[in-house]
């Protein structure tokens, strides 16, 4: 069998997704389960998006608009950019794949952090591209060390900002200094899946660099807008970069309902304000209680918190599962004593703290 498989595939470790609610109920015979593992919006989807989906259900017998004309037009207005600055994807994951296929030759390399979104490494490995992982410094991207690893074979740098799973971020001053020193042959990809939750003043506005830098920015509707199940993300870059990516992208990659839902939720400012308020209040509650019980955590600007449980994270994950609370163990990320928890509703946060205290105890 191995002779039939491409050699680089043999070393790929597949992405392990957060455990689904229904599967947990079935396996453990539980009636009530709360999922705090995948950084989803605990409020659900934007009501305006839901309304648009219901309205457009009769049209799902037709293929979607392959160019996502109306969504690009609305996004362009939202970002103050032209539609040709945008490309849509079946989630940001697909766009990471498109970026690598478009820009990175077989003998060129990709740089990212050692503890960051796993798909950068997995997709690079599947494509047979060399990936260099630079250790984080204080749970944060070490831009200075990344720069030192750049050579003539470096083509692409992935930075998750805010970083998943740590919740830390690169400031606008750090990014500006980093960009200004990059060689001309390198493309920098800023993955901003969690930027909607940021509540600091020094987070970079990457749209300022799009027109005159080799910069590509990834964003998503999965997190704050609550459209994770529809799989829709987008990339922003100079038109010439986008045009080449369009050659690689599959036709009809963004389904019809995802497109109409995304257009609608961009107008739902009330839902985003409500979501941000819930996350910020929930974060404060979790911080207070983790501190009270002496459980260390990494301060986060995203909608999740990385927590040091002080023992095997898989064991803690399994014990919490028995109480109907799904968190994310960090074993696959190499953080064997950490879990990541998504900030939920008031009820979910209180339940999480109660179960965590029961499983981990005071420290």
C-alpha positions as CSV (number, residue, x, y, z in Angstrom):
1,X,0.0,0.0,0.0
2,X,2.8,2.5,0.9
3,X,4.2,2.3,-2.6
4,X,0.9,3.9,-3.9
5,X,1.0,6.8,-1.5
6,X,3.1,10.0,-2.0
7,X,6.0,9.7,0.5
8,X,5.3,13.1,2.2
9,X,1.8,12.0,3.0
10,X,3.1,9.2,5.2
11,X,4.5,11.7,7.7
12,X,1.4,13.9,7.9
13,X,-0.5,13.9,11.2
14,X,-4.1,14.8,10.4
15,X,-5.9,17.7,12.1
16,X,-7.9,16.6,15.1
17,X,-11.1,18.6,15.3
18,X,-13.0,19.5,18.5
19,X,-15.3,16.7,19.7
20,X,-18.9,17.1,18.5
21,X,-21.7,17.5,21.0
22,X,-24.0,14.7,19.6
23,X,-21.1,12.2,19.5
24,X,-20.3,13.0,23.2
25,X,-23.9,12.5,24.2
26,X,-24.1,9.2,22.4
27,X,-20.8,7.8,23.7
28,X,-21.2,8.8,27.3
29,X,-24.9,8.7,27.6
30,X,-25.2,12.3,28.6
31,X,-28.3,14.5,28.2
32,X,-26.6,17.9,28.5
33,X,-23.3,18.7,26.9
34,X,-21.6,22.1,26.3
35,X,-18.9,22.5,23.7
36,X,-16.1,25.0,24.6
37,X,-13.5,23.5,22.3
38,X,-13.7,25.1,18.8
39,X,-13.9,28.9,19.5
40,X,-17.4,29.0,18.0
41,X,-19.9,31.9,18.8
42,X,-22.0,30.7,21.8
43,X,-24.9,33.0,20.7
44,X,-25.3,31.1,17.4
45,X,-25.4,32.8,14.0
46,X,-26.4,36.3,13.2
47,X,-30.2,36.6,13.1
48,X,-29.9,38.5,9.8
49,X,-27.9,35.6,8.4
50,X,-30.5,33.1,9.5
51,X,-33.3,35.2,7.9
52,X,-31.3,35.3,4.6
53,X,-30.8,31.6,4.7
54,X,-34.5,30.9,5.2
55,X,-35.4,33.3,2.4
56,X,-33.0,31.7,-0.1
57,X,-33.6,28.0,0.7
58,X,-35.8,27.5,-2.4
59,X,-32.8,28.3,-4.7
60,X,-30.4,25.6,-3.5
61,X,-31.0,23.6,-6.7
62,X,-28.9,26.2,-8.5
63,X,-25.1,26.4,-8.5
64,X,-23.7,29.3,-6.5
65,X,-22.2,32.4,-8.1
66,X,-18.6,31.2,-8.7
67,X,-17.2,34.7,-8.4
68,X,-19.3,35.7,-5.3
69,X,-20.1,39.0,-7.0
70,X,-22.5,40.4,-4.4
71,X,-20.5,39.3,-1.4
72,X,-17.3,40.8,-2.8
73,X,-19.1,44.0,-3.5
74,X,-20.5,44.2,0.0
75,X,-17.1,43.2,1.6
76,X,-15.3,45.8,-0.6
77,X,-17.6,48.5,0.8
78,X,-17.2,47.2,4.4
79,X,-13.3,47.2,4.1
80,X,-13.1,50.3,1.8
81,X,-11.4,48.2,-0.9
82,X,-12.2,47.1,-4.4
83,X,-13.8,43.7,-5.1
84,X,-10.6,42.6,-7.0
85,X,-8.8,42.8,-3.7
86,X,-10.8,39.8,-2.4
87,X,-11.0,36.1,-2.9
88,X,-13.5,33.9,-1.1
89,X,-12.8,30.4,0.3
90,X,-14.5,27.4,1.9
91,X,-13.2,28.6,5.2
92,X,-9.7,30.1,5.7
93,X,-8.4,26.5,5.6
94,X,-9.0,26.3,1.8
95,X,-7.4,29.6,1.2
96,X,-4.2,28.5,3.1
97,X,-4.1,25.6,0.6
98,X,-4.6,27.9,-2.3
99,X,-1.9,30.3,-1.1
100,X,0.7,27.6,-0.8
101,X,-0.2,26.1,-4.2
102,X,-0.1,29.5,-5.9
103,X,3.1,31.0,-4.5
104,X,5.4,28.3,-3.1
105,X,7.7,26.3,-5.4
106,X,8.6,22.7,-4.5
107,X,12.1,23.8,-3.4
108,X,11.0,26.8,-1.4
109,X,10.2,27.0,2.3
110,X,7.5,28.4,4.6
111,X,8.1,29.8,8.1
112,X,5.7,30.0,11.0
113,X,5.7,29.5,14.8
114,X,6.0,26.1,16.5
115,X,2.8,26.6,18.5
116,X,0.2,28.1,16.2
117,X,-2.7,27.1,13.9
118,X,-1.9,23.5,13.0
119,X,-3.2,23.8,9.4
120,X,-0.2,25.8,8.3
121,X,2.1,22.8,8.9
122,X,-0.4,20.1,7.8
123,X,-1.3,21.8,4.5
124,X,2.4,22.5,3.8
125,X,3.3,18.9,4.4
126,X,0.5,17.6,2.2
127,X,1.8,19.9,-0.6
128,X,5.3,18.6,0.0
129,X,6.7,22.0,1.0
130,X,9.3,22.5,3.7
131,X,8.1,24.2,6.8
132,X,10.3,25.9,9.4
133,X,8.8,26.3,12.9
134,X,10.3,29.0,15.1
135,X,9.6,28.7,18.9
136,X,7.3,31.2,20.5
137,X,8.7,33.6,23.1
138,X,6.5,34.1,26.1
139,X,3.7,32.4,24.2
140,X,4.0,35.0,21.5
141,X,5.4,35.1,17.9
142,X,9.1,35.9,18.0
143,X,9.4,38.1,14.9
144,X,13.1,38.8,15.5
145,X,13.9,35.0,15.5
146,X,11.7,34.5,12.4
147,X,13.7,37.1,10.5
148,X,16.9,35.3,11.4
149,X,15.6,32.1,9.8
150,X,14.8,33.8,6.4
151,X,17.1,32.8,3.5
152,X,16.9,32.8,-0.3
153,X,14.6,29.8,-0.3
154,X,12.0,31.4,2.0
155,X,8.8,32.3,0.2
156,X,6.0,32.5,2.7
157,X,5.6,33.5,6.4
158,X,2.4,32.6,8.3
159,X,1.5,34.7,11.3
160,X,-1.7,34.0,13.2
161,X,-2.8,37.3,14.8
162,X,-4.3,36.8,17.4
163,X,-2.5,33.5,17.7
164,X,-4.4,30.3,18.0
165,X,-4.1,28.6,20.6
166,X,-2.3,31.2,22.8
167,X,-4.5,34.3,22.3
168,X,-1.5,36.5,22.2
169,X,-0.9,39.1,19.5
170,X,1.7,41.0,17.4
171,X,1.4,44.8,17.9
172,X,1.2,47.3,15.1
173,X,4.6,48.6,16.0
174,X,6.2,45.1,15.9
175,X,4.5,44.3,12.7
176,X,5.5,47.5,11.0
177,X,9.1,47.0,11.9
178,X,8.9,43.4,10.7
179,X,7.3,44.2,7.4
180,X,9.8,47.0,6.6
181,X,12.7,44.6,6.9
182,X,11.3,41.8,4.8
183,X,13.1,40.9,1.5
184,X,11.1,41.6,-1.7
185,X,10.8,37.9,-2.6
186,X,8.7,37.0,0.5
187,X,4.9,37.0,1.0
188,X,3.6,37.6,4.5
189,X,0.3,36.0,5.4
190,X,-1.5,37.5,8.4
191,X,-4.3,35.2,9.6
192,X,-6.8,37.4,11.5
193,X,-9.6,34.9,12.3
194,X,-10.1,36.3,15.7
195,X,-9.6,40.0,15.1
196,X,-13.2,40.9,15.9
197,X,-12.7,40.1,19.5
198,X,-9.6,42.2,20.0
199,X,-10.0,45.0,22.7
200,X,-6.5,46.6,22.7
201,X,-5.4,49.8,21.0
202,X,-2.1,48.6,19.5
203,X,-3.5,45.8,17.3
204,X,-2.4,46.4,13.7
205,X,-4.7,47.6,10.9
206,X,-3.3,45.4,8.2
207,X,-5.5,47.0,5.5
208,X,-3.1,49.9,5.6
209,X,-0.4,47.7,4.1
210,X,-2.3,45.9,1.4
211,X,-1.7,48.3,-1.5
212,X,2.1,48.5,-1.3
213,X,3.4,45.5,0.5
214,X,3.7,41.7,-0.2
215,X,1.0,41.1,2.3
216,X,-2.1,38.8,2.3
217,X,-4.7,38.9,5.1
218,X,-7.0,36.0,6.0
219,X,-10.3,36.6,7.7
220,X,-13.3,34.4,8.4
221,X,-17.1,34.4,9.1
222,X,-16.8,31.3,11.3
223,X,-16.0,32.9,14.6
224,X,-17.7,36.2,15.6
225,X,-20.4,35.9,12.9
226,X,-21.3,32.4,13.9
227,X,-21.1,30.8,10.4
228,X,-18.6,28.0,11.2
229,X,-21.0,25.3,9.8
230,X,-21.3,27.1,6.4
231,X,-17.5,27.3,5.9
232,X,-16.7,30.7,4.5
233,X,-13.6,32.9,4.8
234,X,-11.8,35.4,2.6
235,X,-8.4,36.7,1.8
236,X,-7.4,40.3,1.1
237,X,-4.4,41.3,-1.0
238,X,-3.2,43.3,-4.0
239,X,-5.3,42.5,-7.2
240,X,-2.3,40.9,-8.9
241,X,-1.9,38.4,-6.1
242,X,-5.7,37.7,-6.0
243,X,-5.8,37.1,-9.8
244,X,-3.2,34.3,-9.6
245,X,-5.0,32.7,-6.6
246,X,-8.2,32.7,-8.6
247,X,-6.4,30.3,-11.1
248,X,-5.9,27.8,-8.3
249,X,-9.2,28.1,-6.5
250,X,-11.9,25.5,-7.3
251,X,-15.1,26.8,-9.0
252,X,-18.2,26.9,-6.8
253,X,-16.0,26.6,-3.7
254,X,-18.3,28.8,-1.6
255,X,-21.8,27.5,-1.4
256,X,-24.9,29.6,-2.1
257,X,-26.3,29.8,1.4
258,X,-22.9,30.8,2.8
259,X,-22.7,33.7,0.4
260,X,-26.2,35.1,1.2
261,X,-25.6,34.6,4.9
262,X,-22.3,36.4,4.8
263,X,-23.8,39.4,2.9
264,X,-26.6,39.7,5.5
265,X,-24.4,39.4,8.6
266,X,-22.1,42.2,7.6
267,X,-25.1,44.4,8.2
268,X,-25.8,42.9,11.6
269,X,-23.8,45.3,13.8
270,X,-26.1,44.7,16.8
271,X,-25.2,41.0,16.8
272,X,-21.4,41.8,16.7
273,X,-21.7,44.3,19.6
274,X,-23.7,41.7,21.6
275,X,-21.1,39.0,20.8
276,X,-18.1,41.2,21.8
277,X,-19.8,42.2,25.0
278,X,-20.5,38.6,25.9
279,X,-16.9,37.5,25.2
280,X,-15.3,40.4,27.1
281,X,-17.6,39.9,30.2
282,X,-17.0,36.2,30.0
283,X,-13.3,36.6,29.8
284,X,-13.3,38.8,32.9
285,X,-15.3,36.2,34.8
286,X,-13.0,33.4,33.8
287,X,-9.8,35.4,34.6
288,X,-11.2,36.3,38.1
289,X,-12.0,32.7,38.9
290,X,-8.8,31.2,37.5
291,X,-6.8,33.7,39.5
292,X,-8.9,32.9,42.6
293,X,-8.2,29.2,42.3
294,X,-4.5,29.7,41.5
295,X,-4.8,28.2,38.0
296,X,-2.3,29.9,35.6
297,X,-3.5,31.1,32.2
298,X,-2.2,33.1,29.2
299,X,-3.9,36.5,28.8
300,X,-5.9,36.5,25.5
301,X,-7.3,39.0,23.1
302,X,-9.3,36.3,21.4
303,X,-12.5,34.4,22.4
304,X,-10.6,31.6,24.1
305,X,-8.1,31.2,26.9
306,X,-5.0,28.9,27.1
307,X,-4.9,27.4,30.6
308,X,-2.1,25.5,32.5
309,X,-3.8,22.6,34.3
310,X,-0.5,21.4,35.7
311,X,-0.9,17.8,34.6
312,X,-1.6,15.6,31.6
313,X,-4.1,17.6,29.4
314,X,-5.7,14.5,27.9
315,X,-6.5,13.2,31.3
316,X,-8.1,16.5,32.3
317,X,-10.0,16.6,28.9
318,X,-11.4,13.1,29.5
319,X,-12.4,13.9,33.1
320,X,-14.2,17.1,32.1
321,X,-15.9,15.2,29.3
322,X,-17.6,12.9,31.8
323,X,-19.3,16.0,33.2
324,X,-20.5,17.1,29.8
325,X,-17.9,19.8,29.2
326,X,-15.9,19.7,26.0
327,X,-12.6,21.6,26.0
328,X,-9.6,21.3,23.8
329,X,-6.6,19.4,25.0
330,X,-3.3,20.8,23.7
331,X,-1.4,17.6,23.2
332,X,-1.3,18.0,19.4
333,X,0.2,21.4,19.8
334,X,2.9,20.1,22.1
335,X,1.5,21.8,25.2
336,X,1.0,18.6,27.3
337,X,-0.2,20.4,30.5
338,X,-2.5,22.9,28.8
339,X,-6.2,23.0,27.7
340,X,-7.8,25.7,25.6
341,X,-11.3,26.8,26.5
342,X,-13.7,28.9,24.4
343,X,-15.4,31.7,26.2
344,X,-19.1,30.8,26.4
345,X,-22.4,32.1,27.8
346,X,-22.6,33.0,31.5
347,X,-24.1,29.6,32.2
348,X,-21.4,27.8,30.2
349,X,-18.6,29.7,31.8
350,X,-20.0,29.0,35.3
351,X,-20.3,25.3,34.5
352,X,-16.8,25.2,33.1
353,X,-15.3,26.8,36.3
354,X,-17.3,24.4,38.5
355,X,-16.1,21.3,36.6
356,X,-12.5,22.6,36.2
357,X,-12.3,23.1,40.0
358,X,-13.6,19.6,40.6
359,X,-11.2,18.0,38.1
360,X,-8.1,20.1,38.8
361,X,-8.7,21.5,42.3
362,X,-7.2,24.5,43.9
363,X,-3.5,25.1,43.1
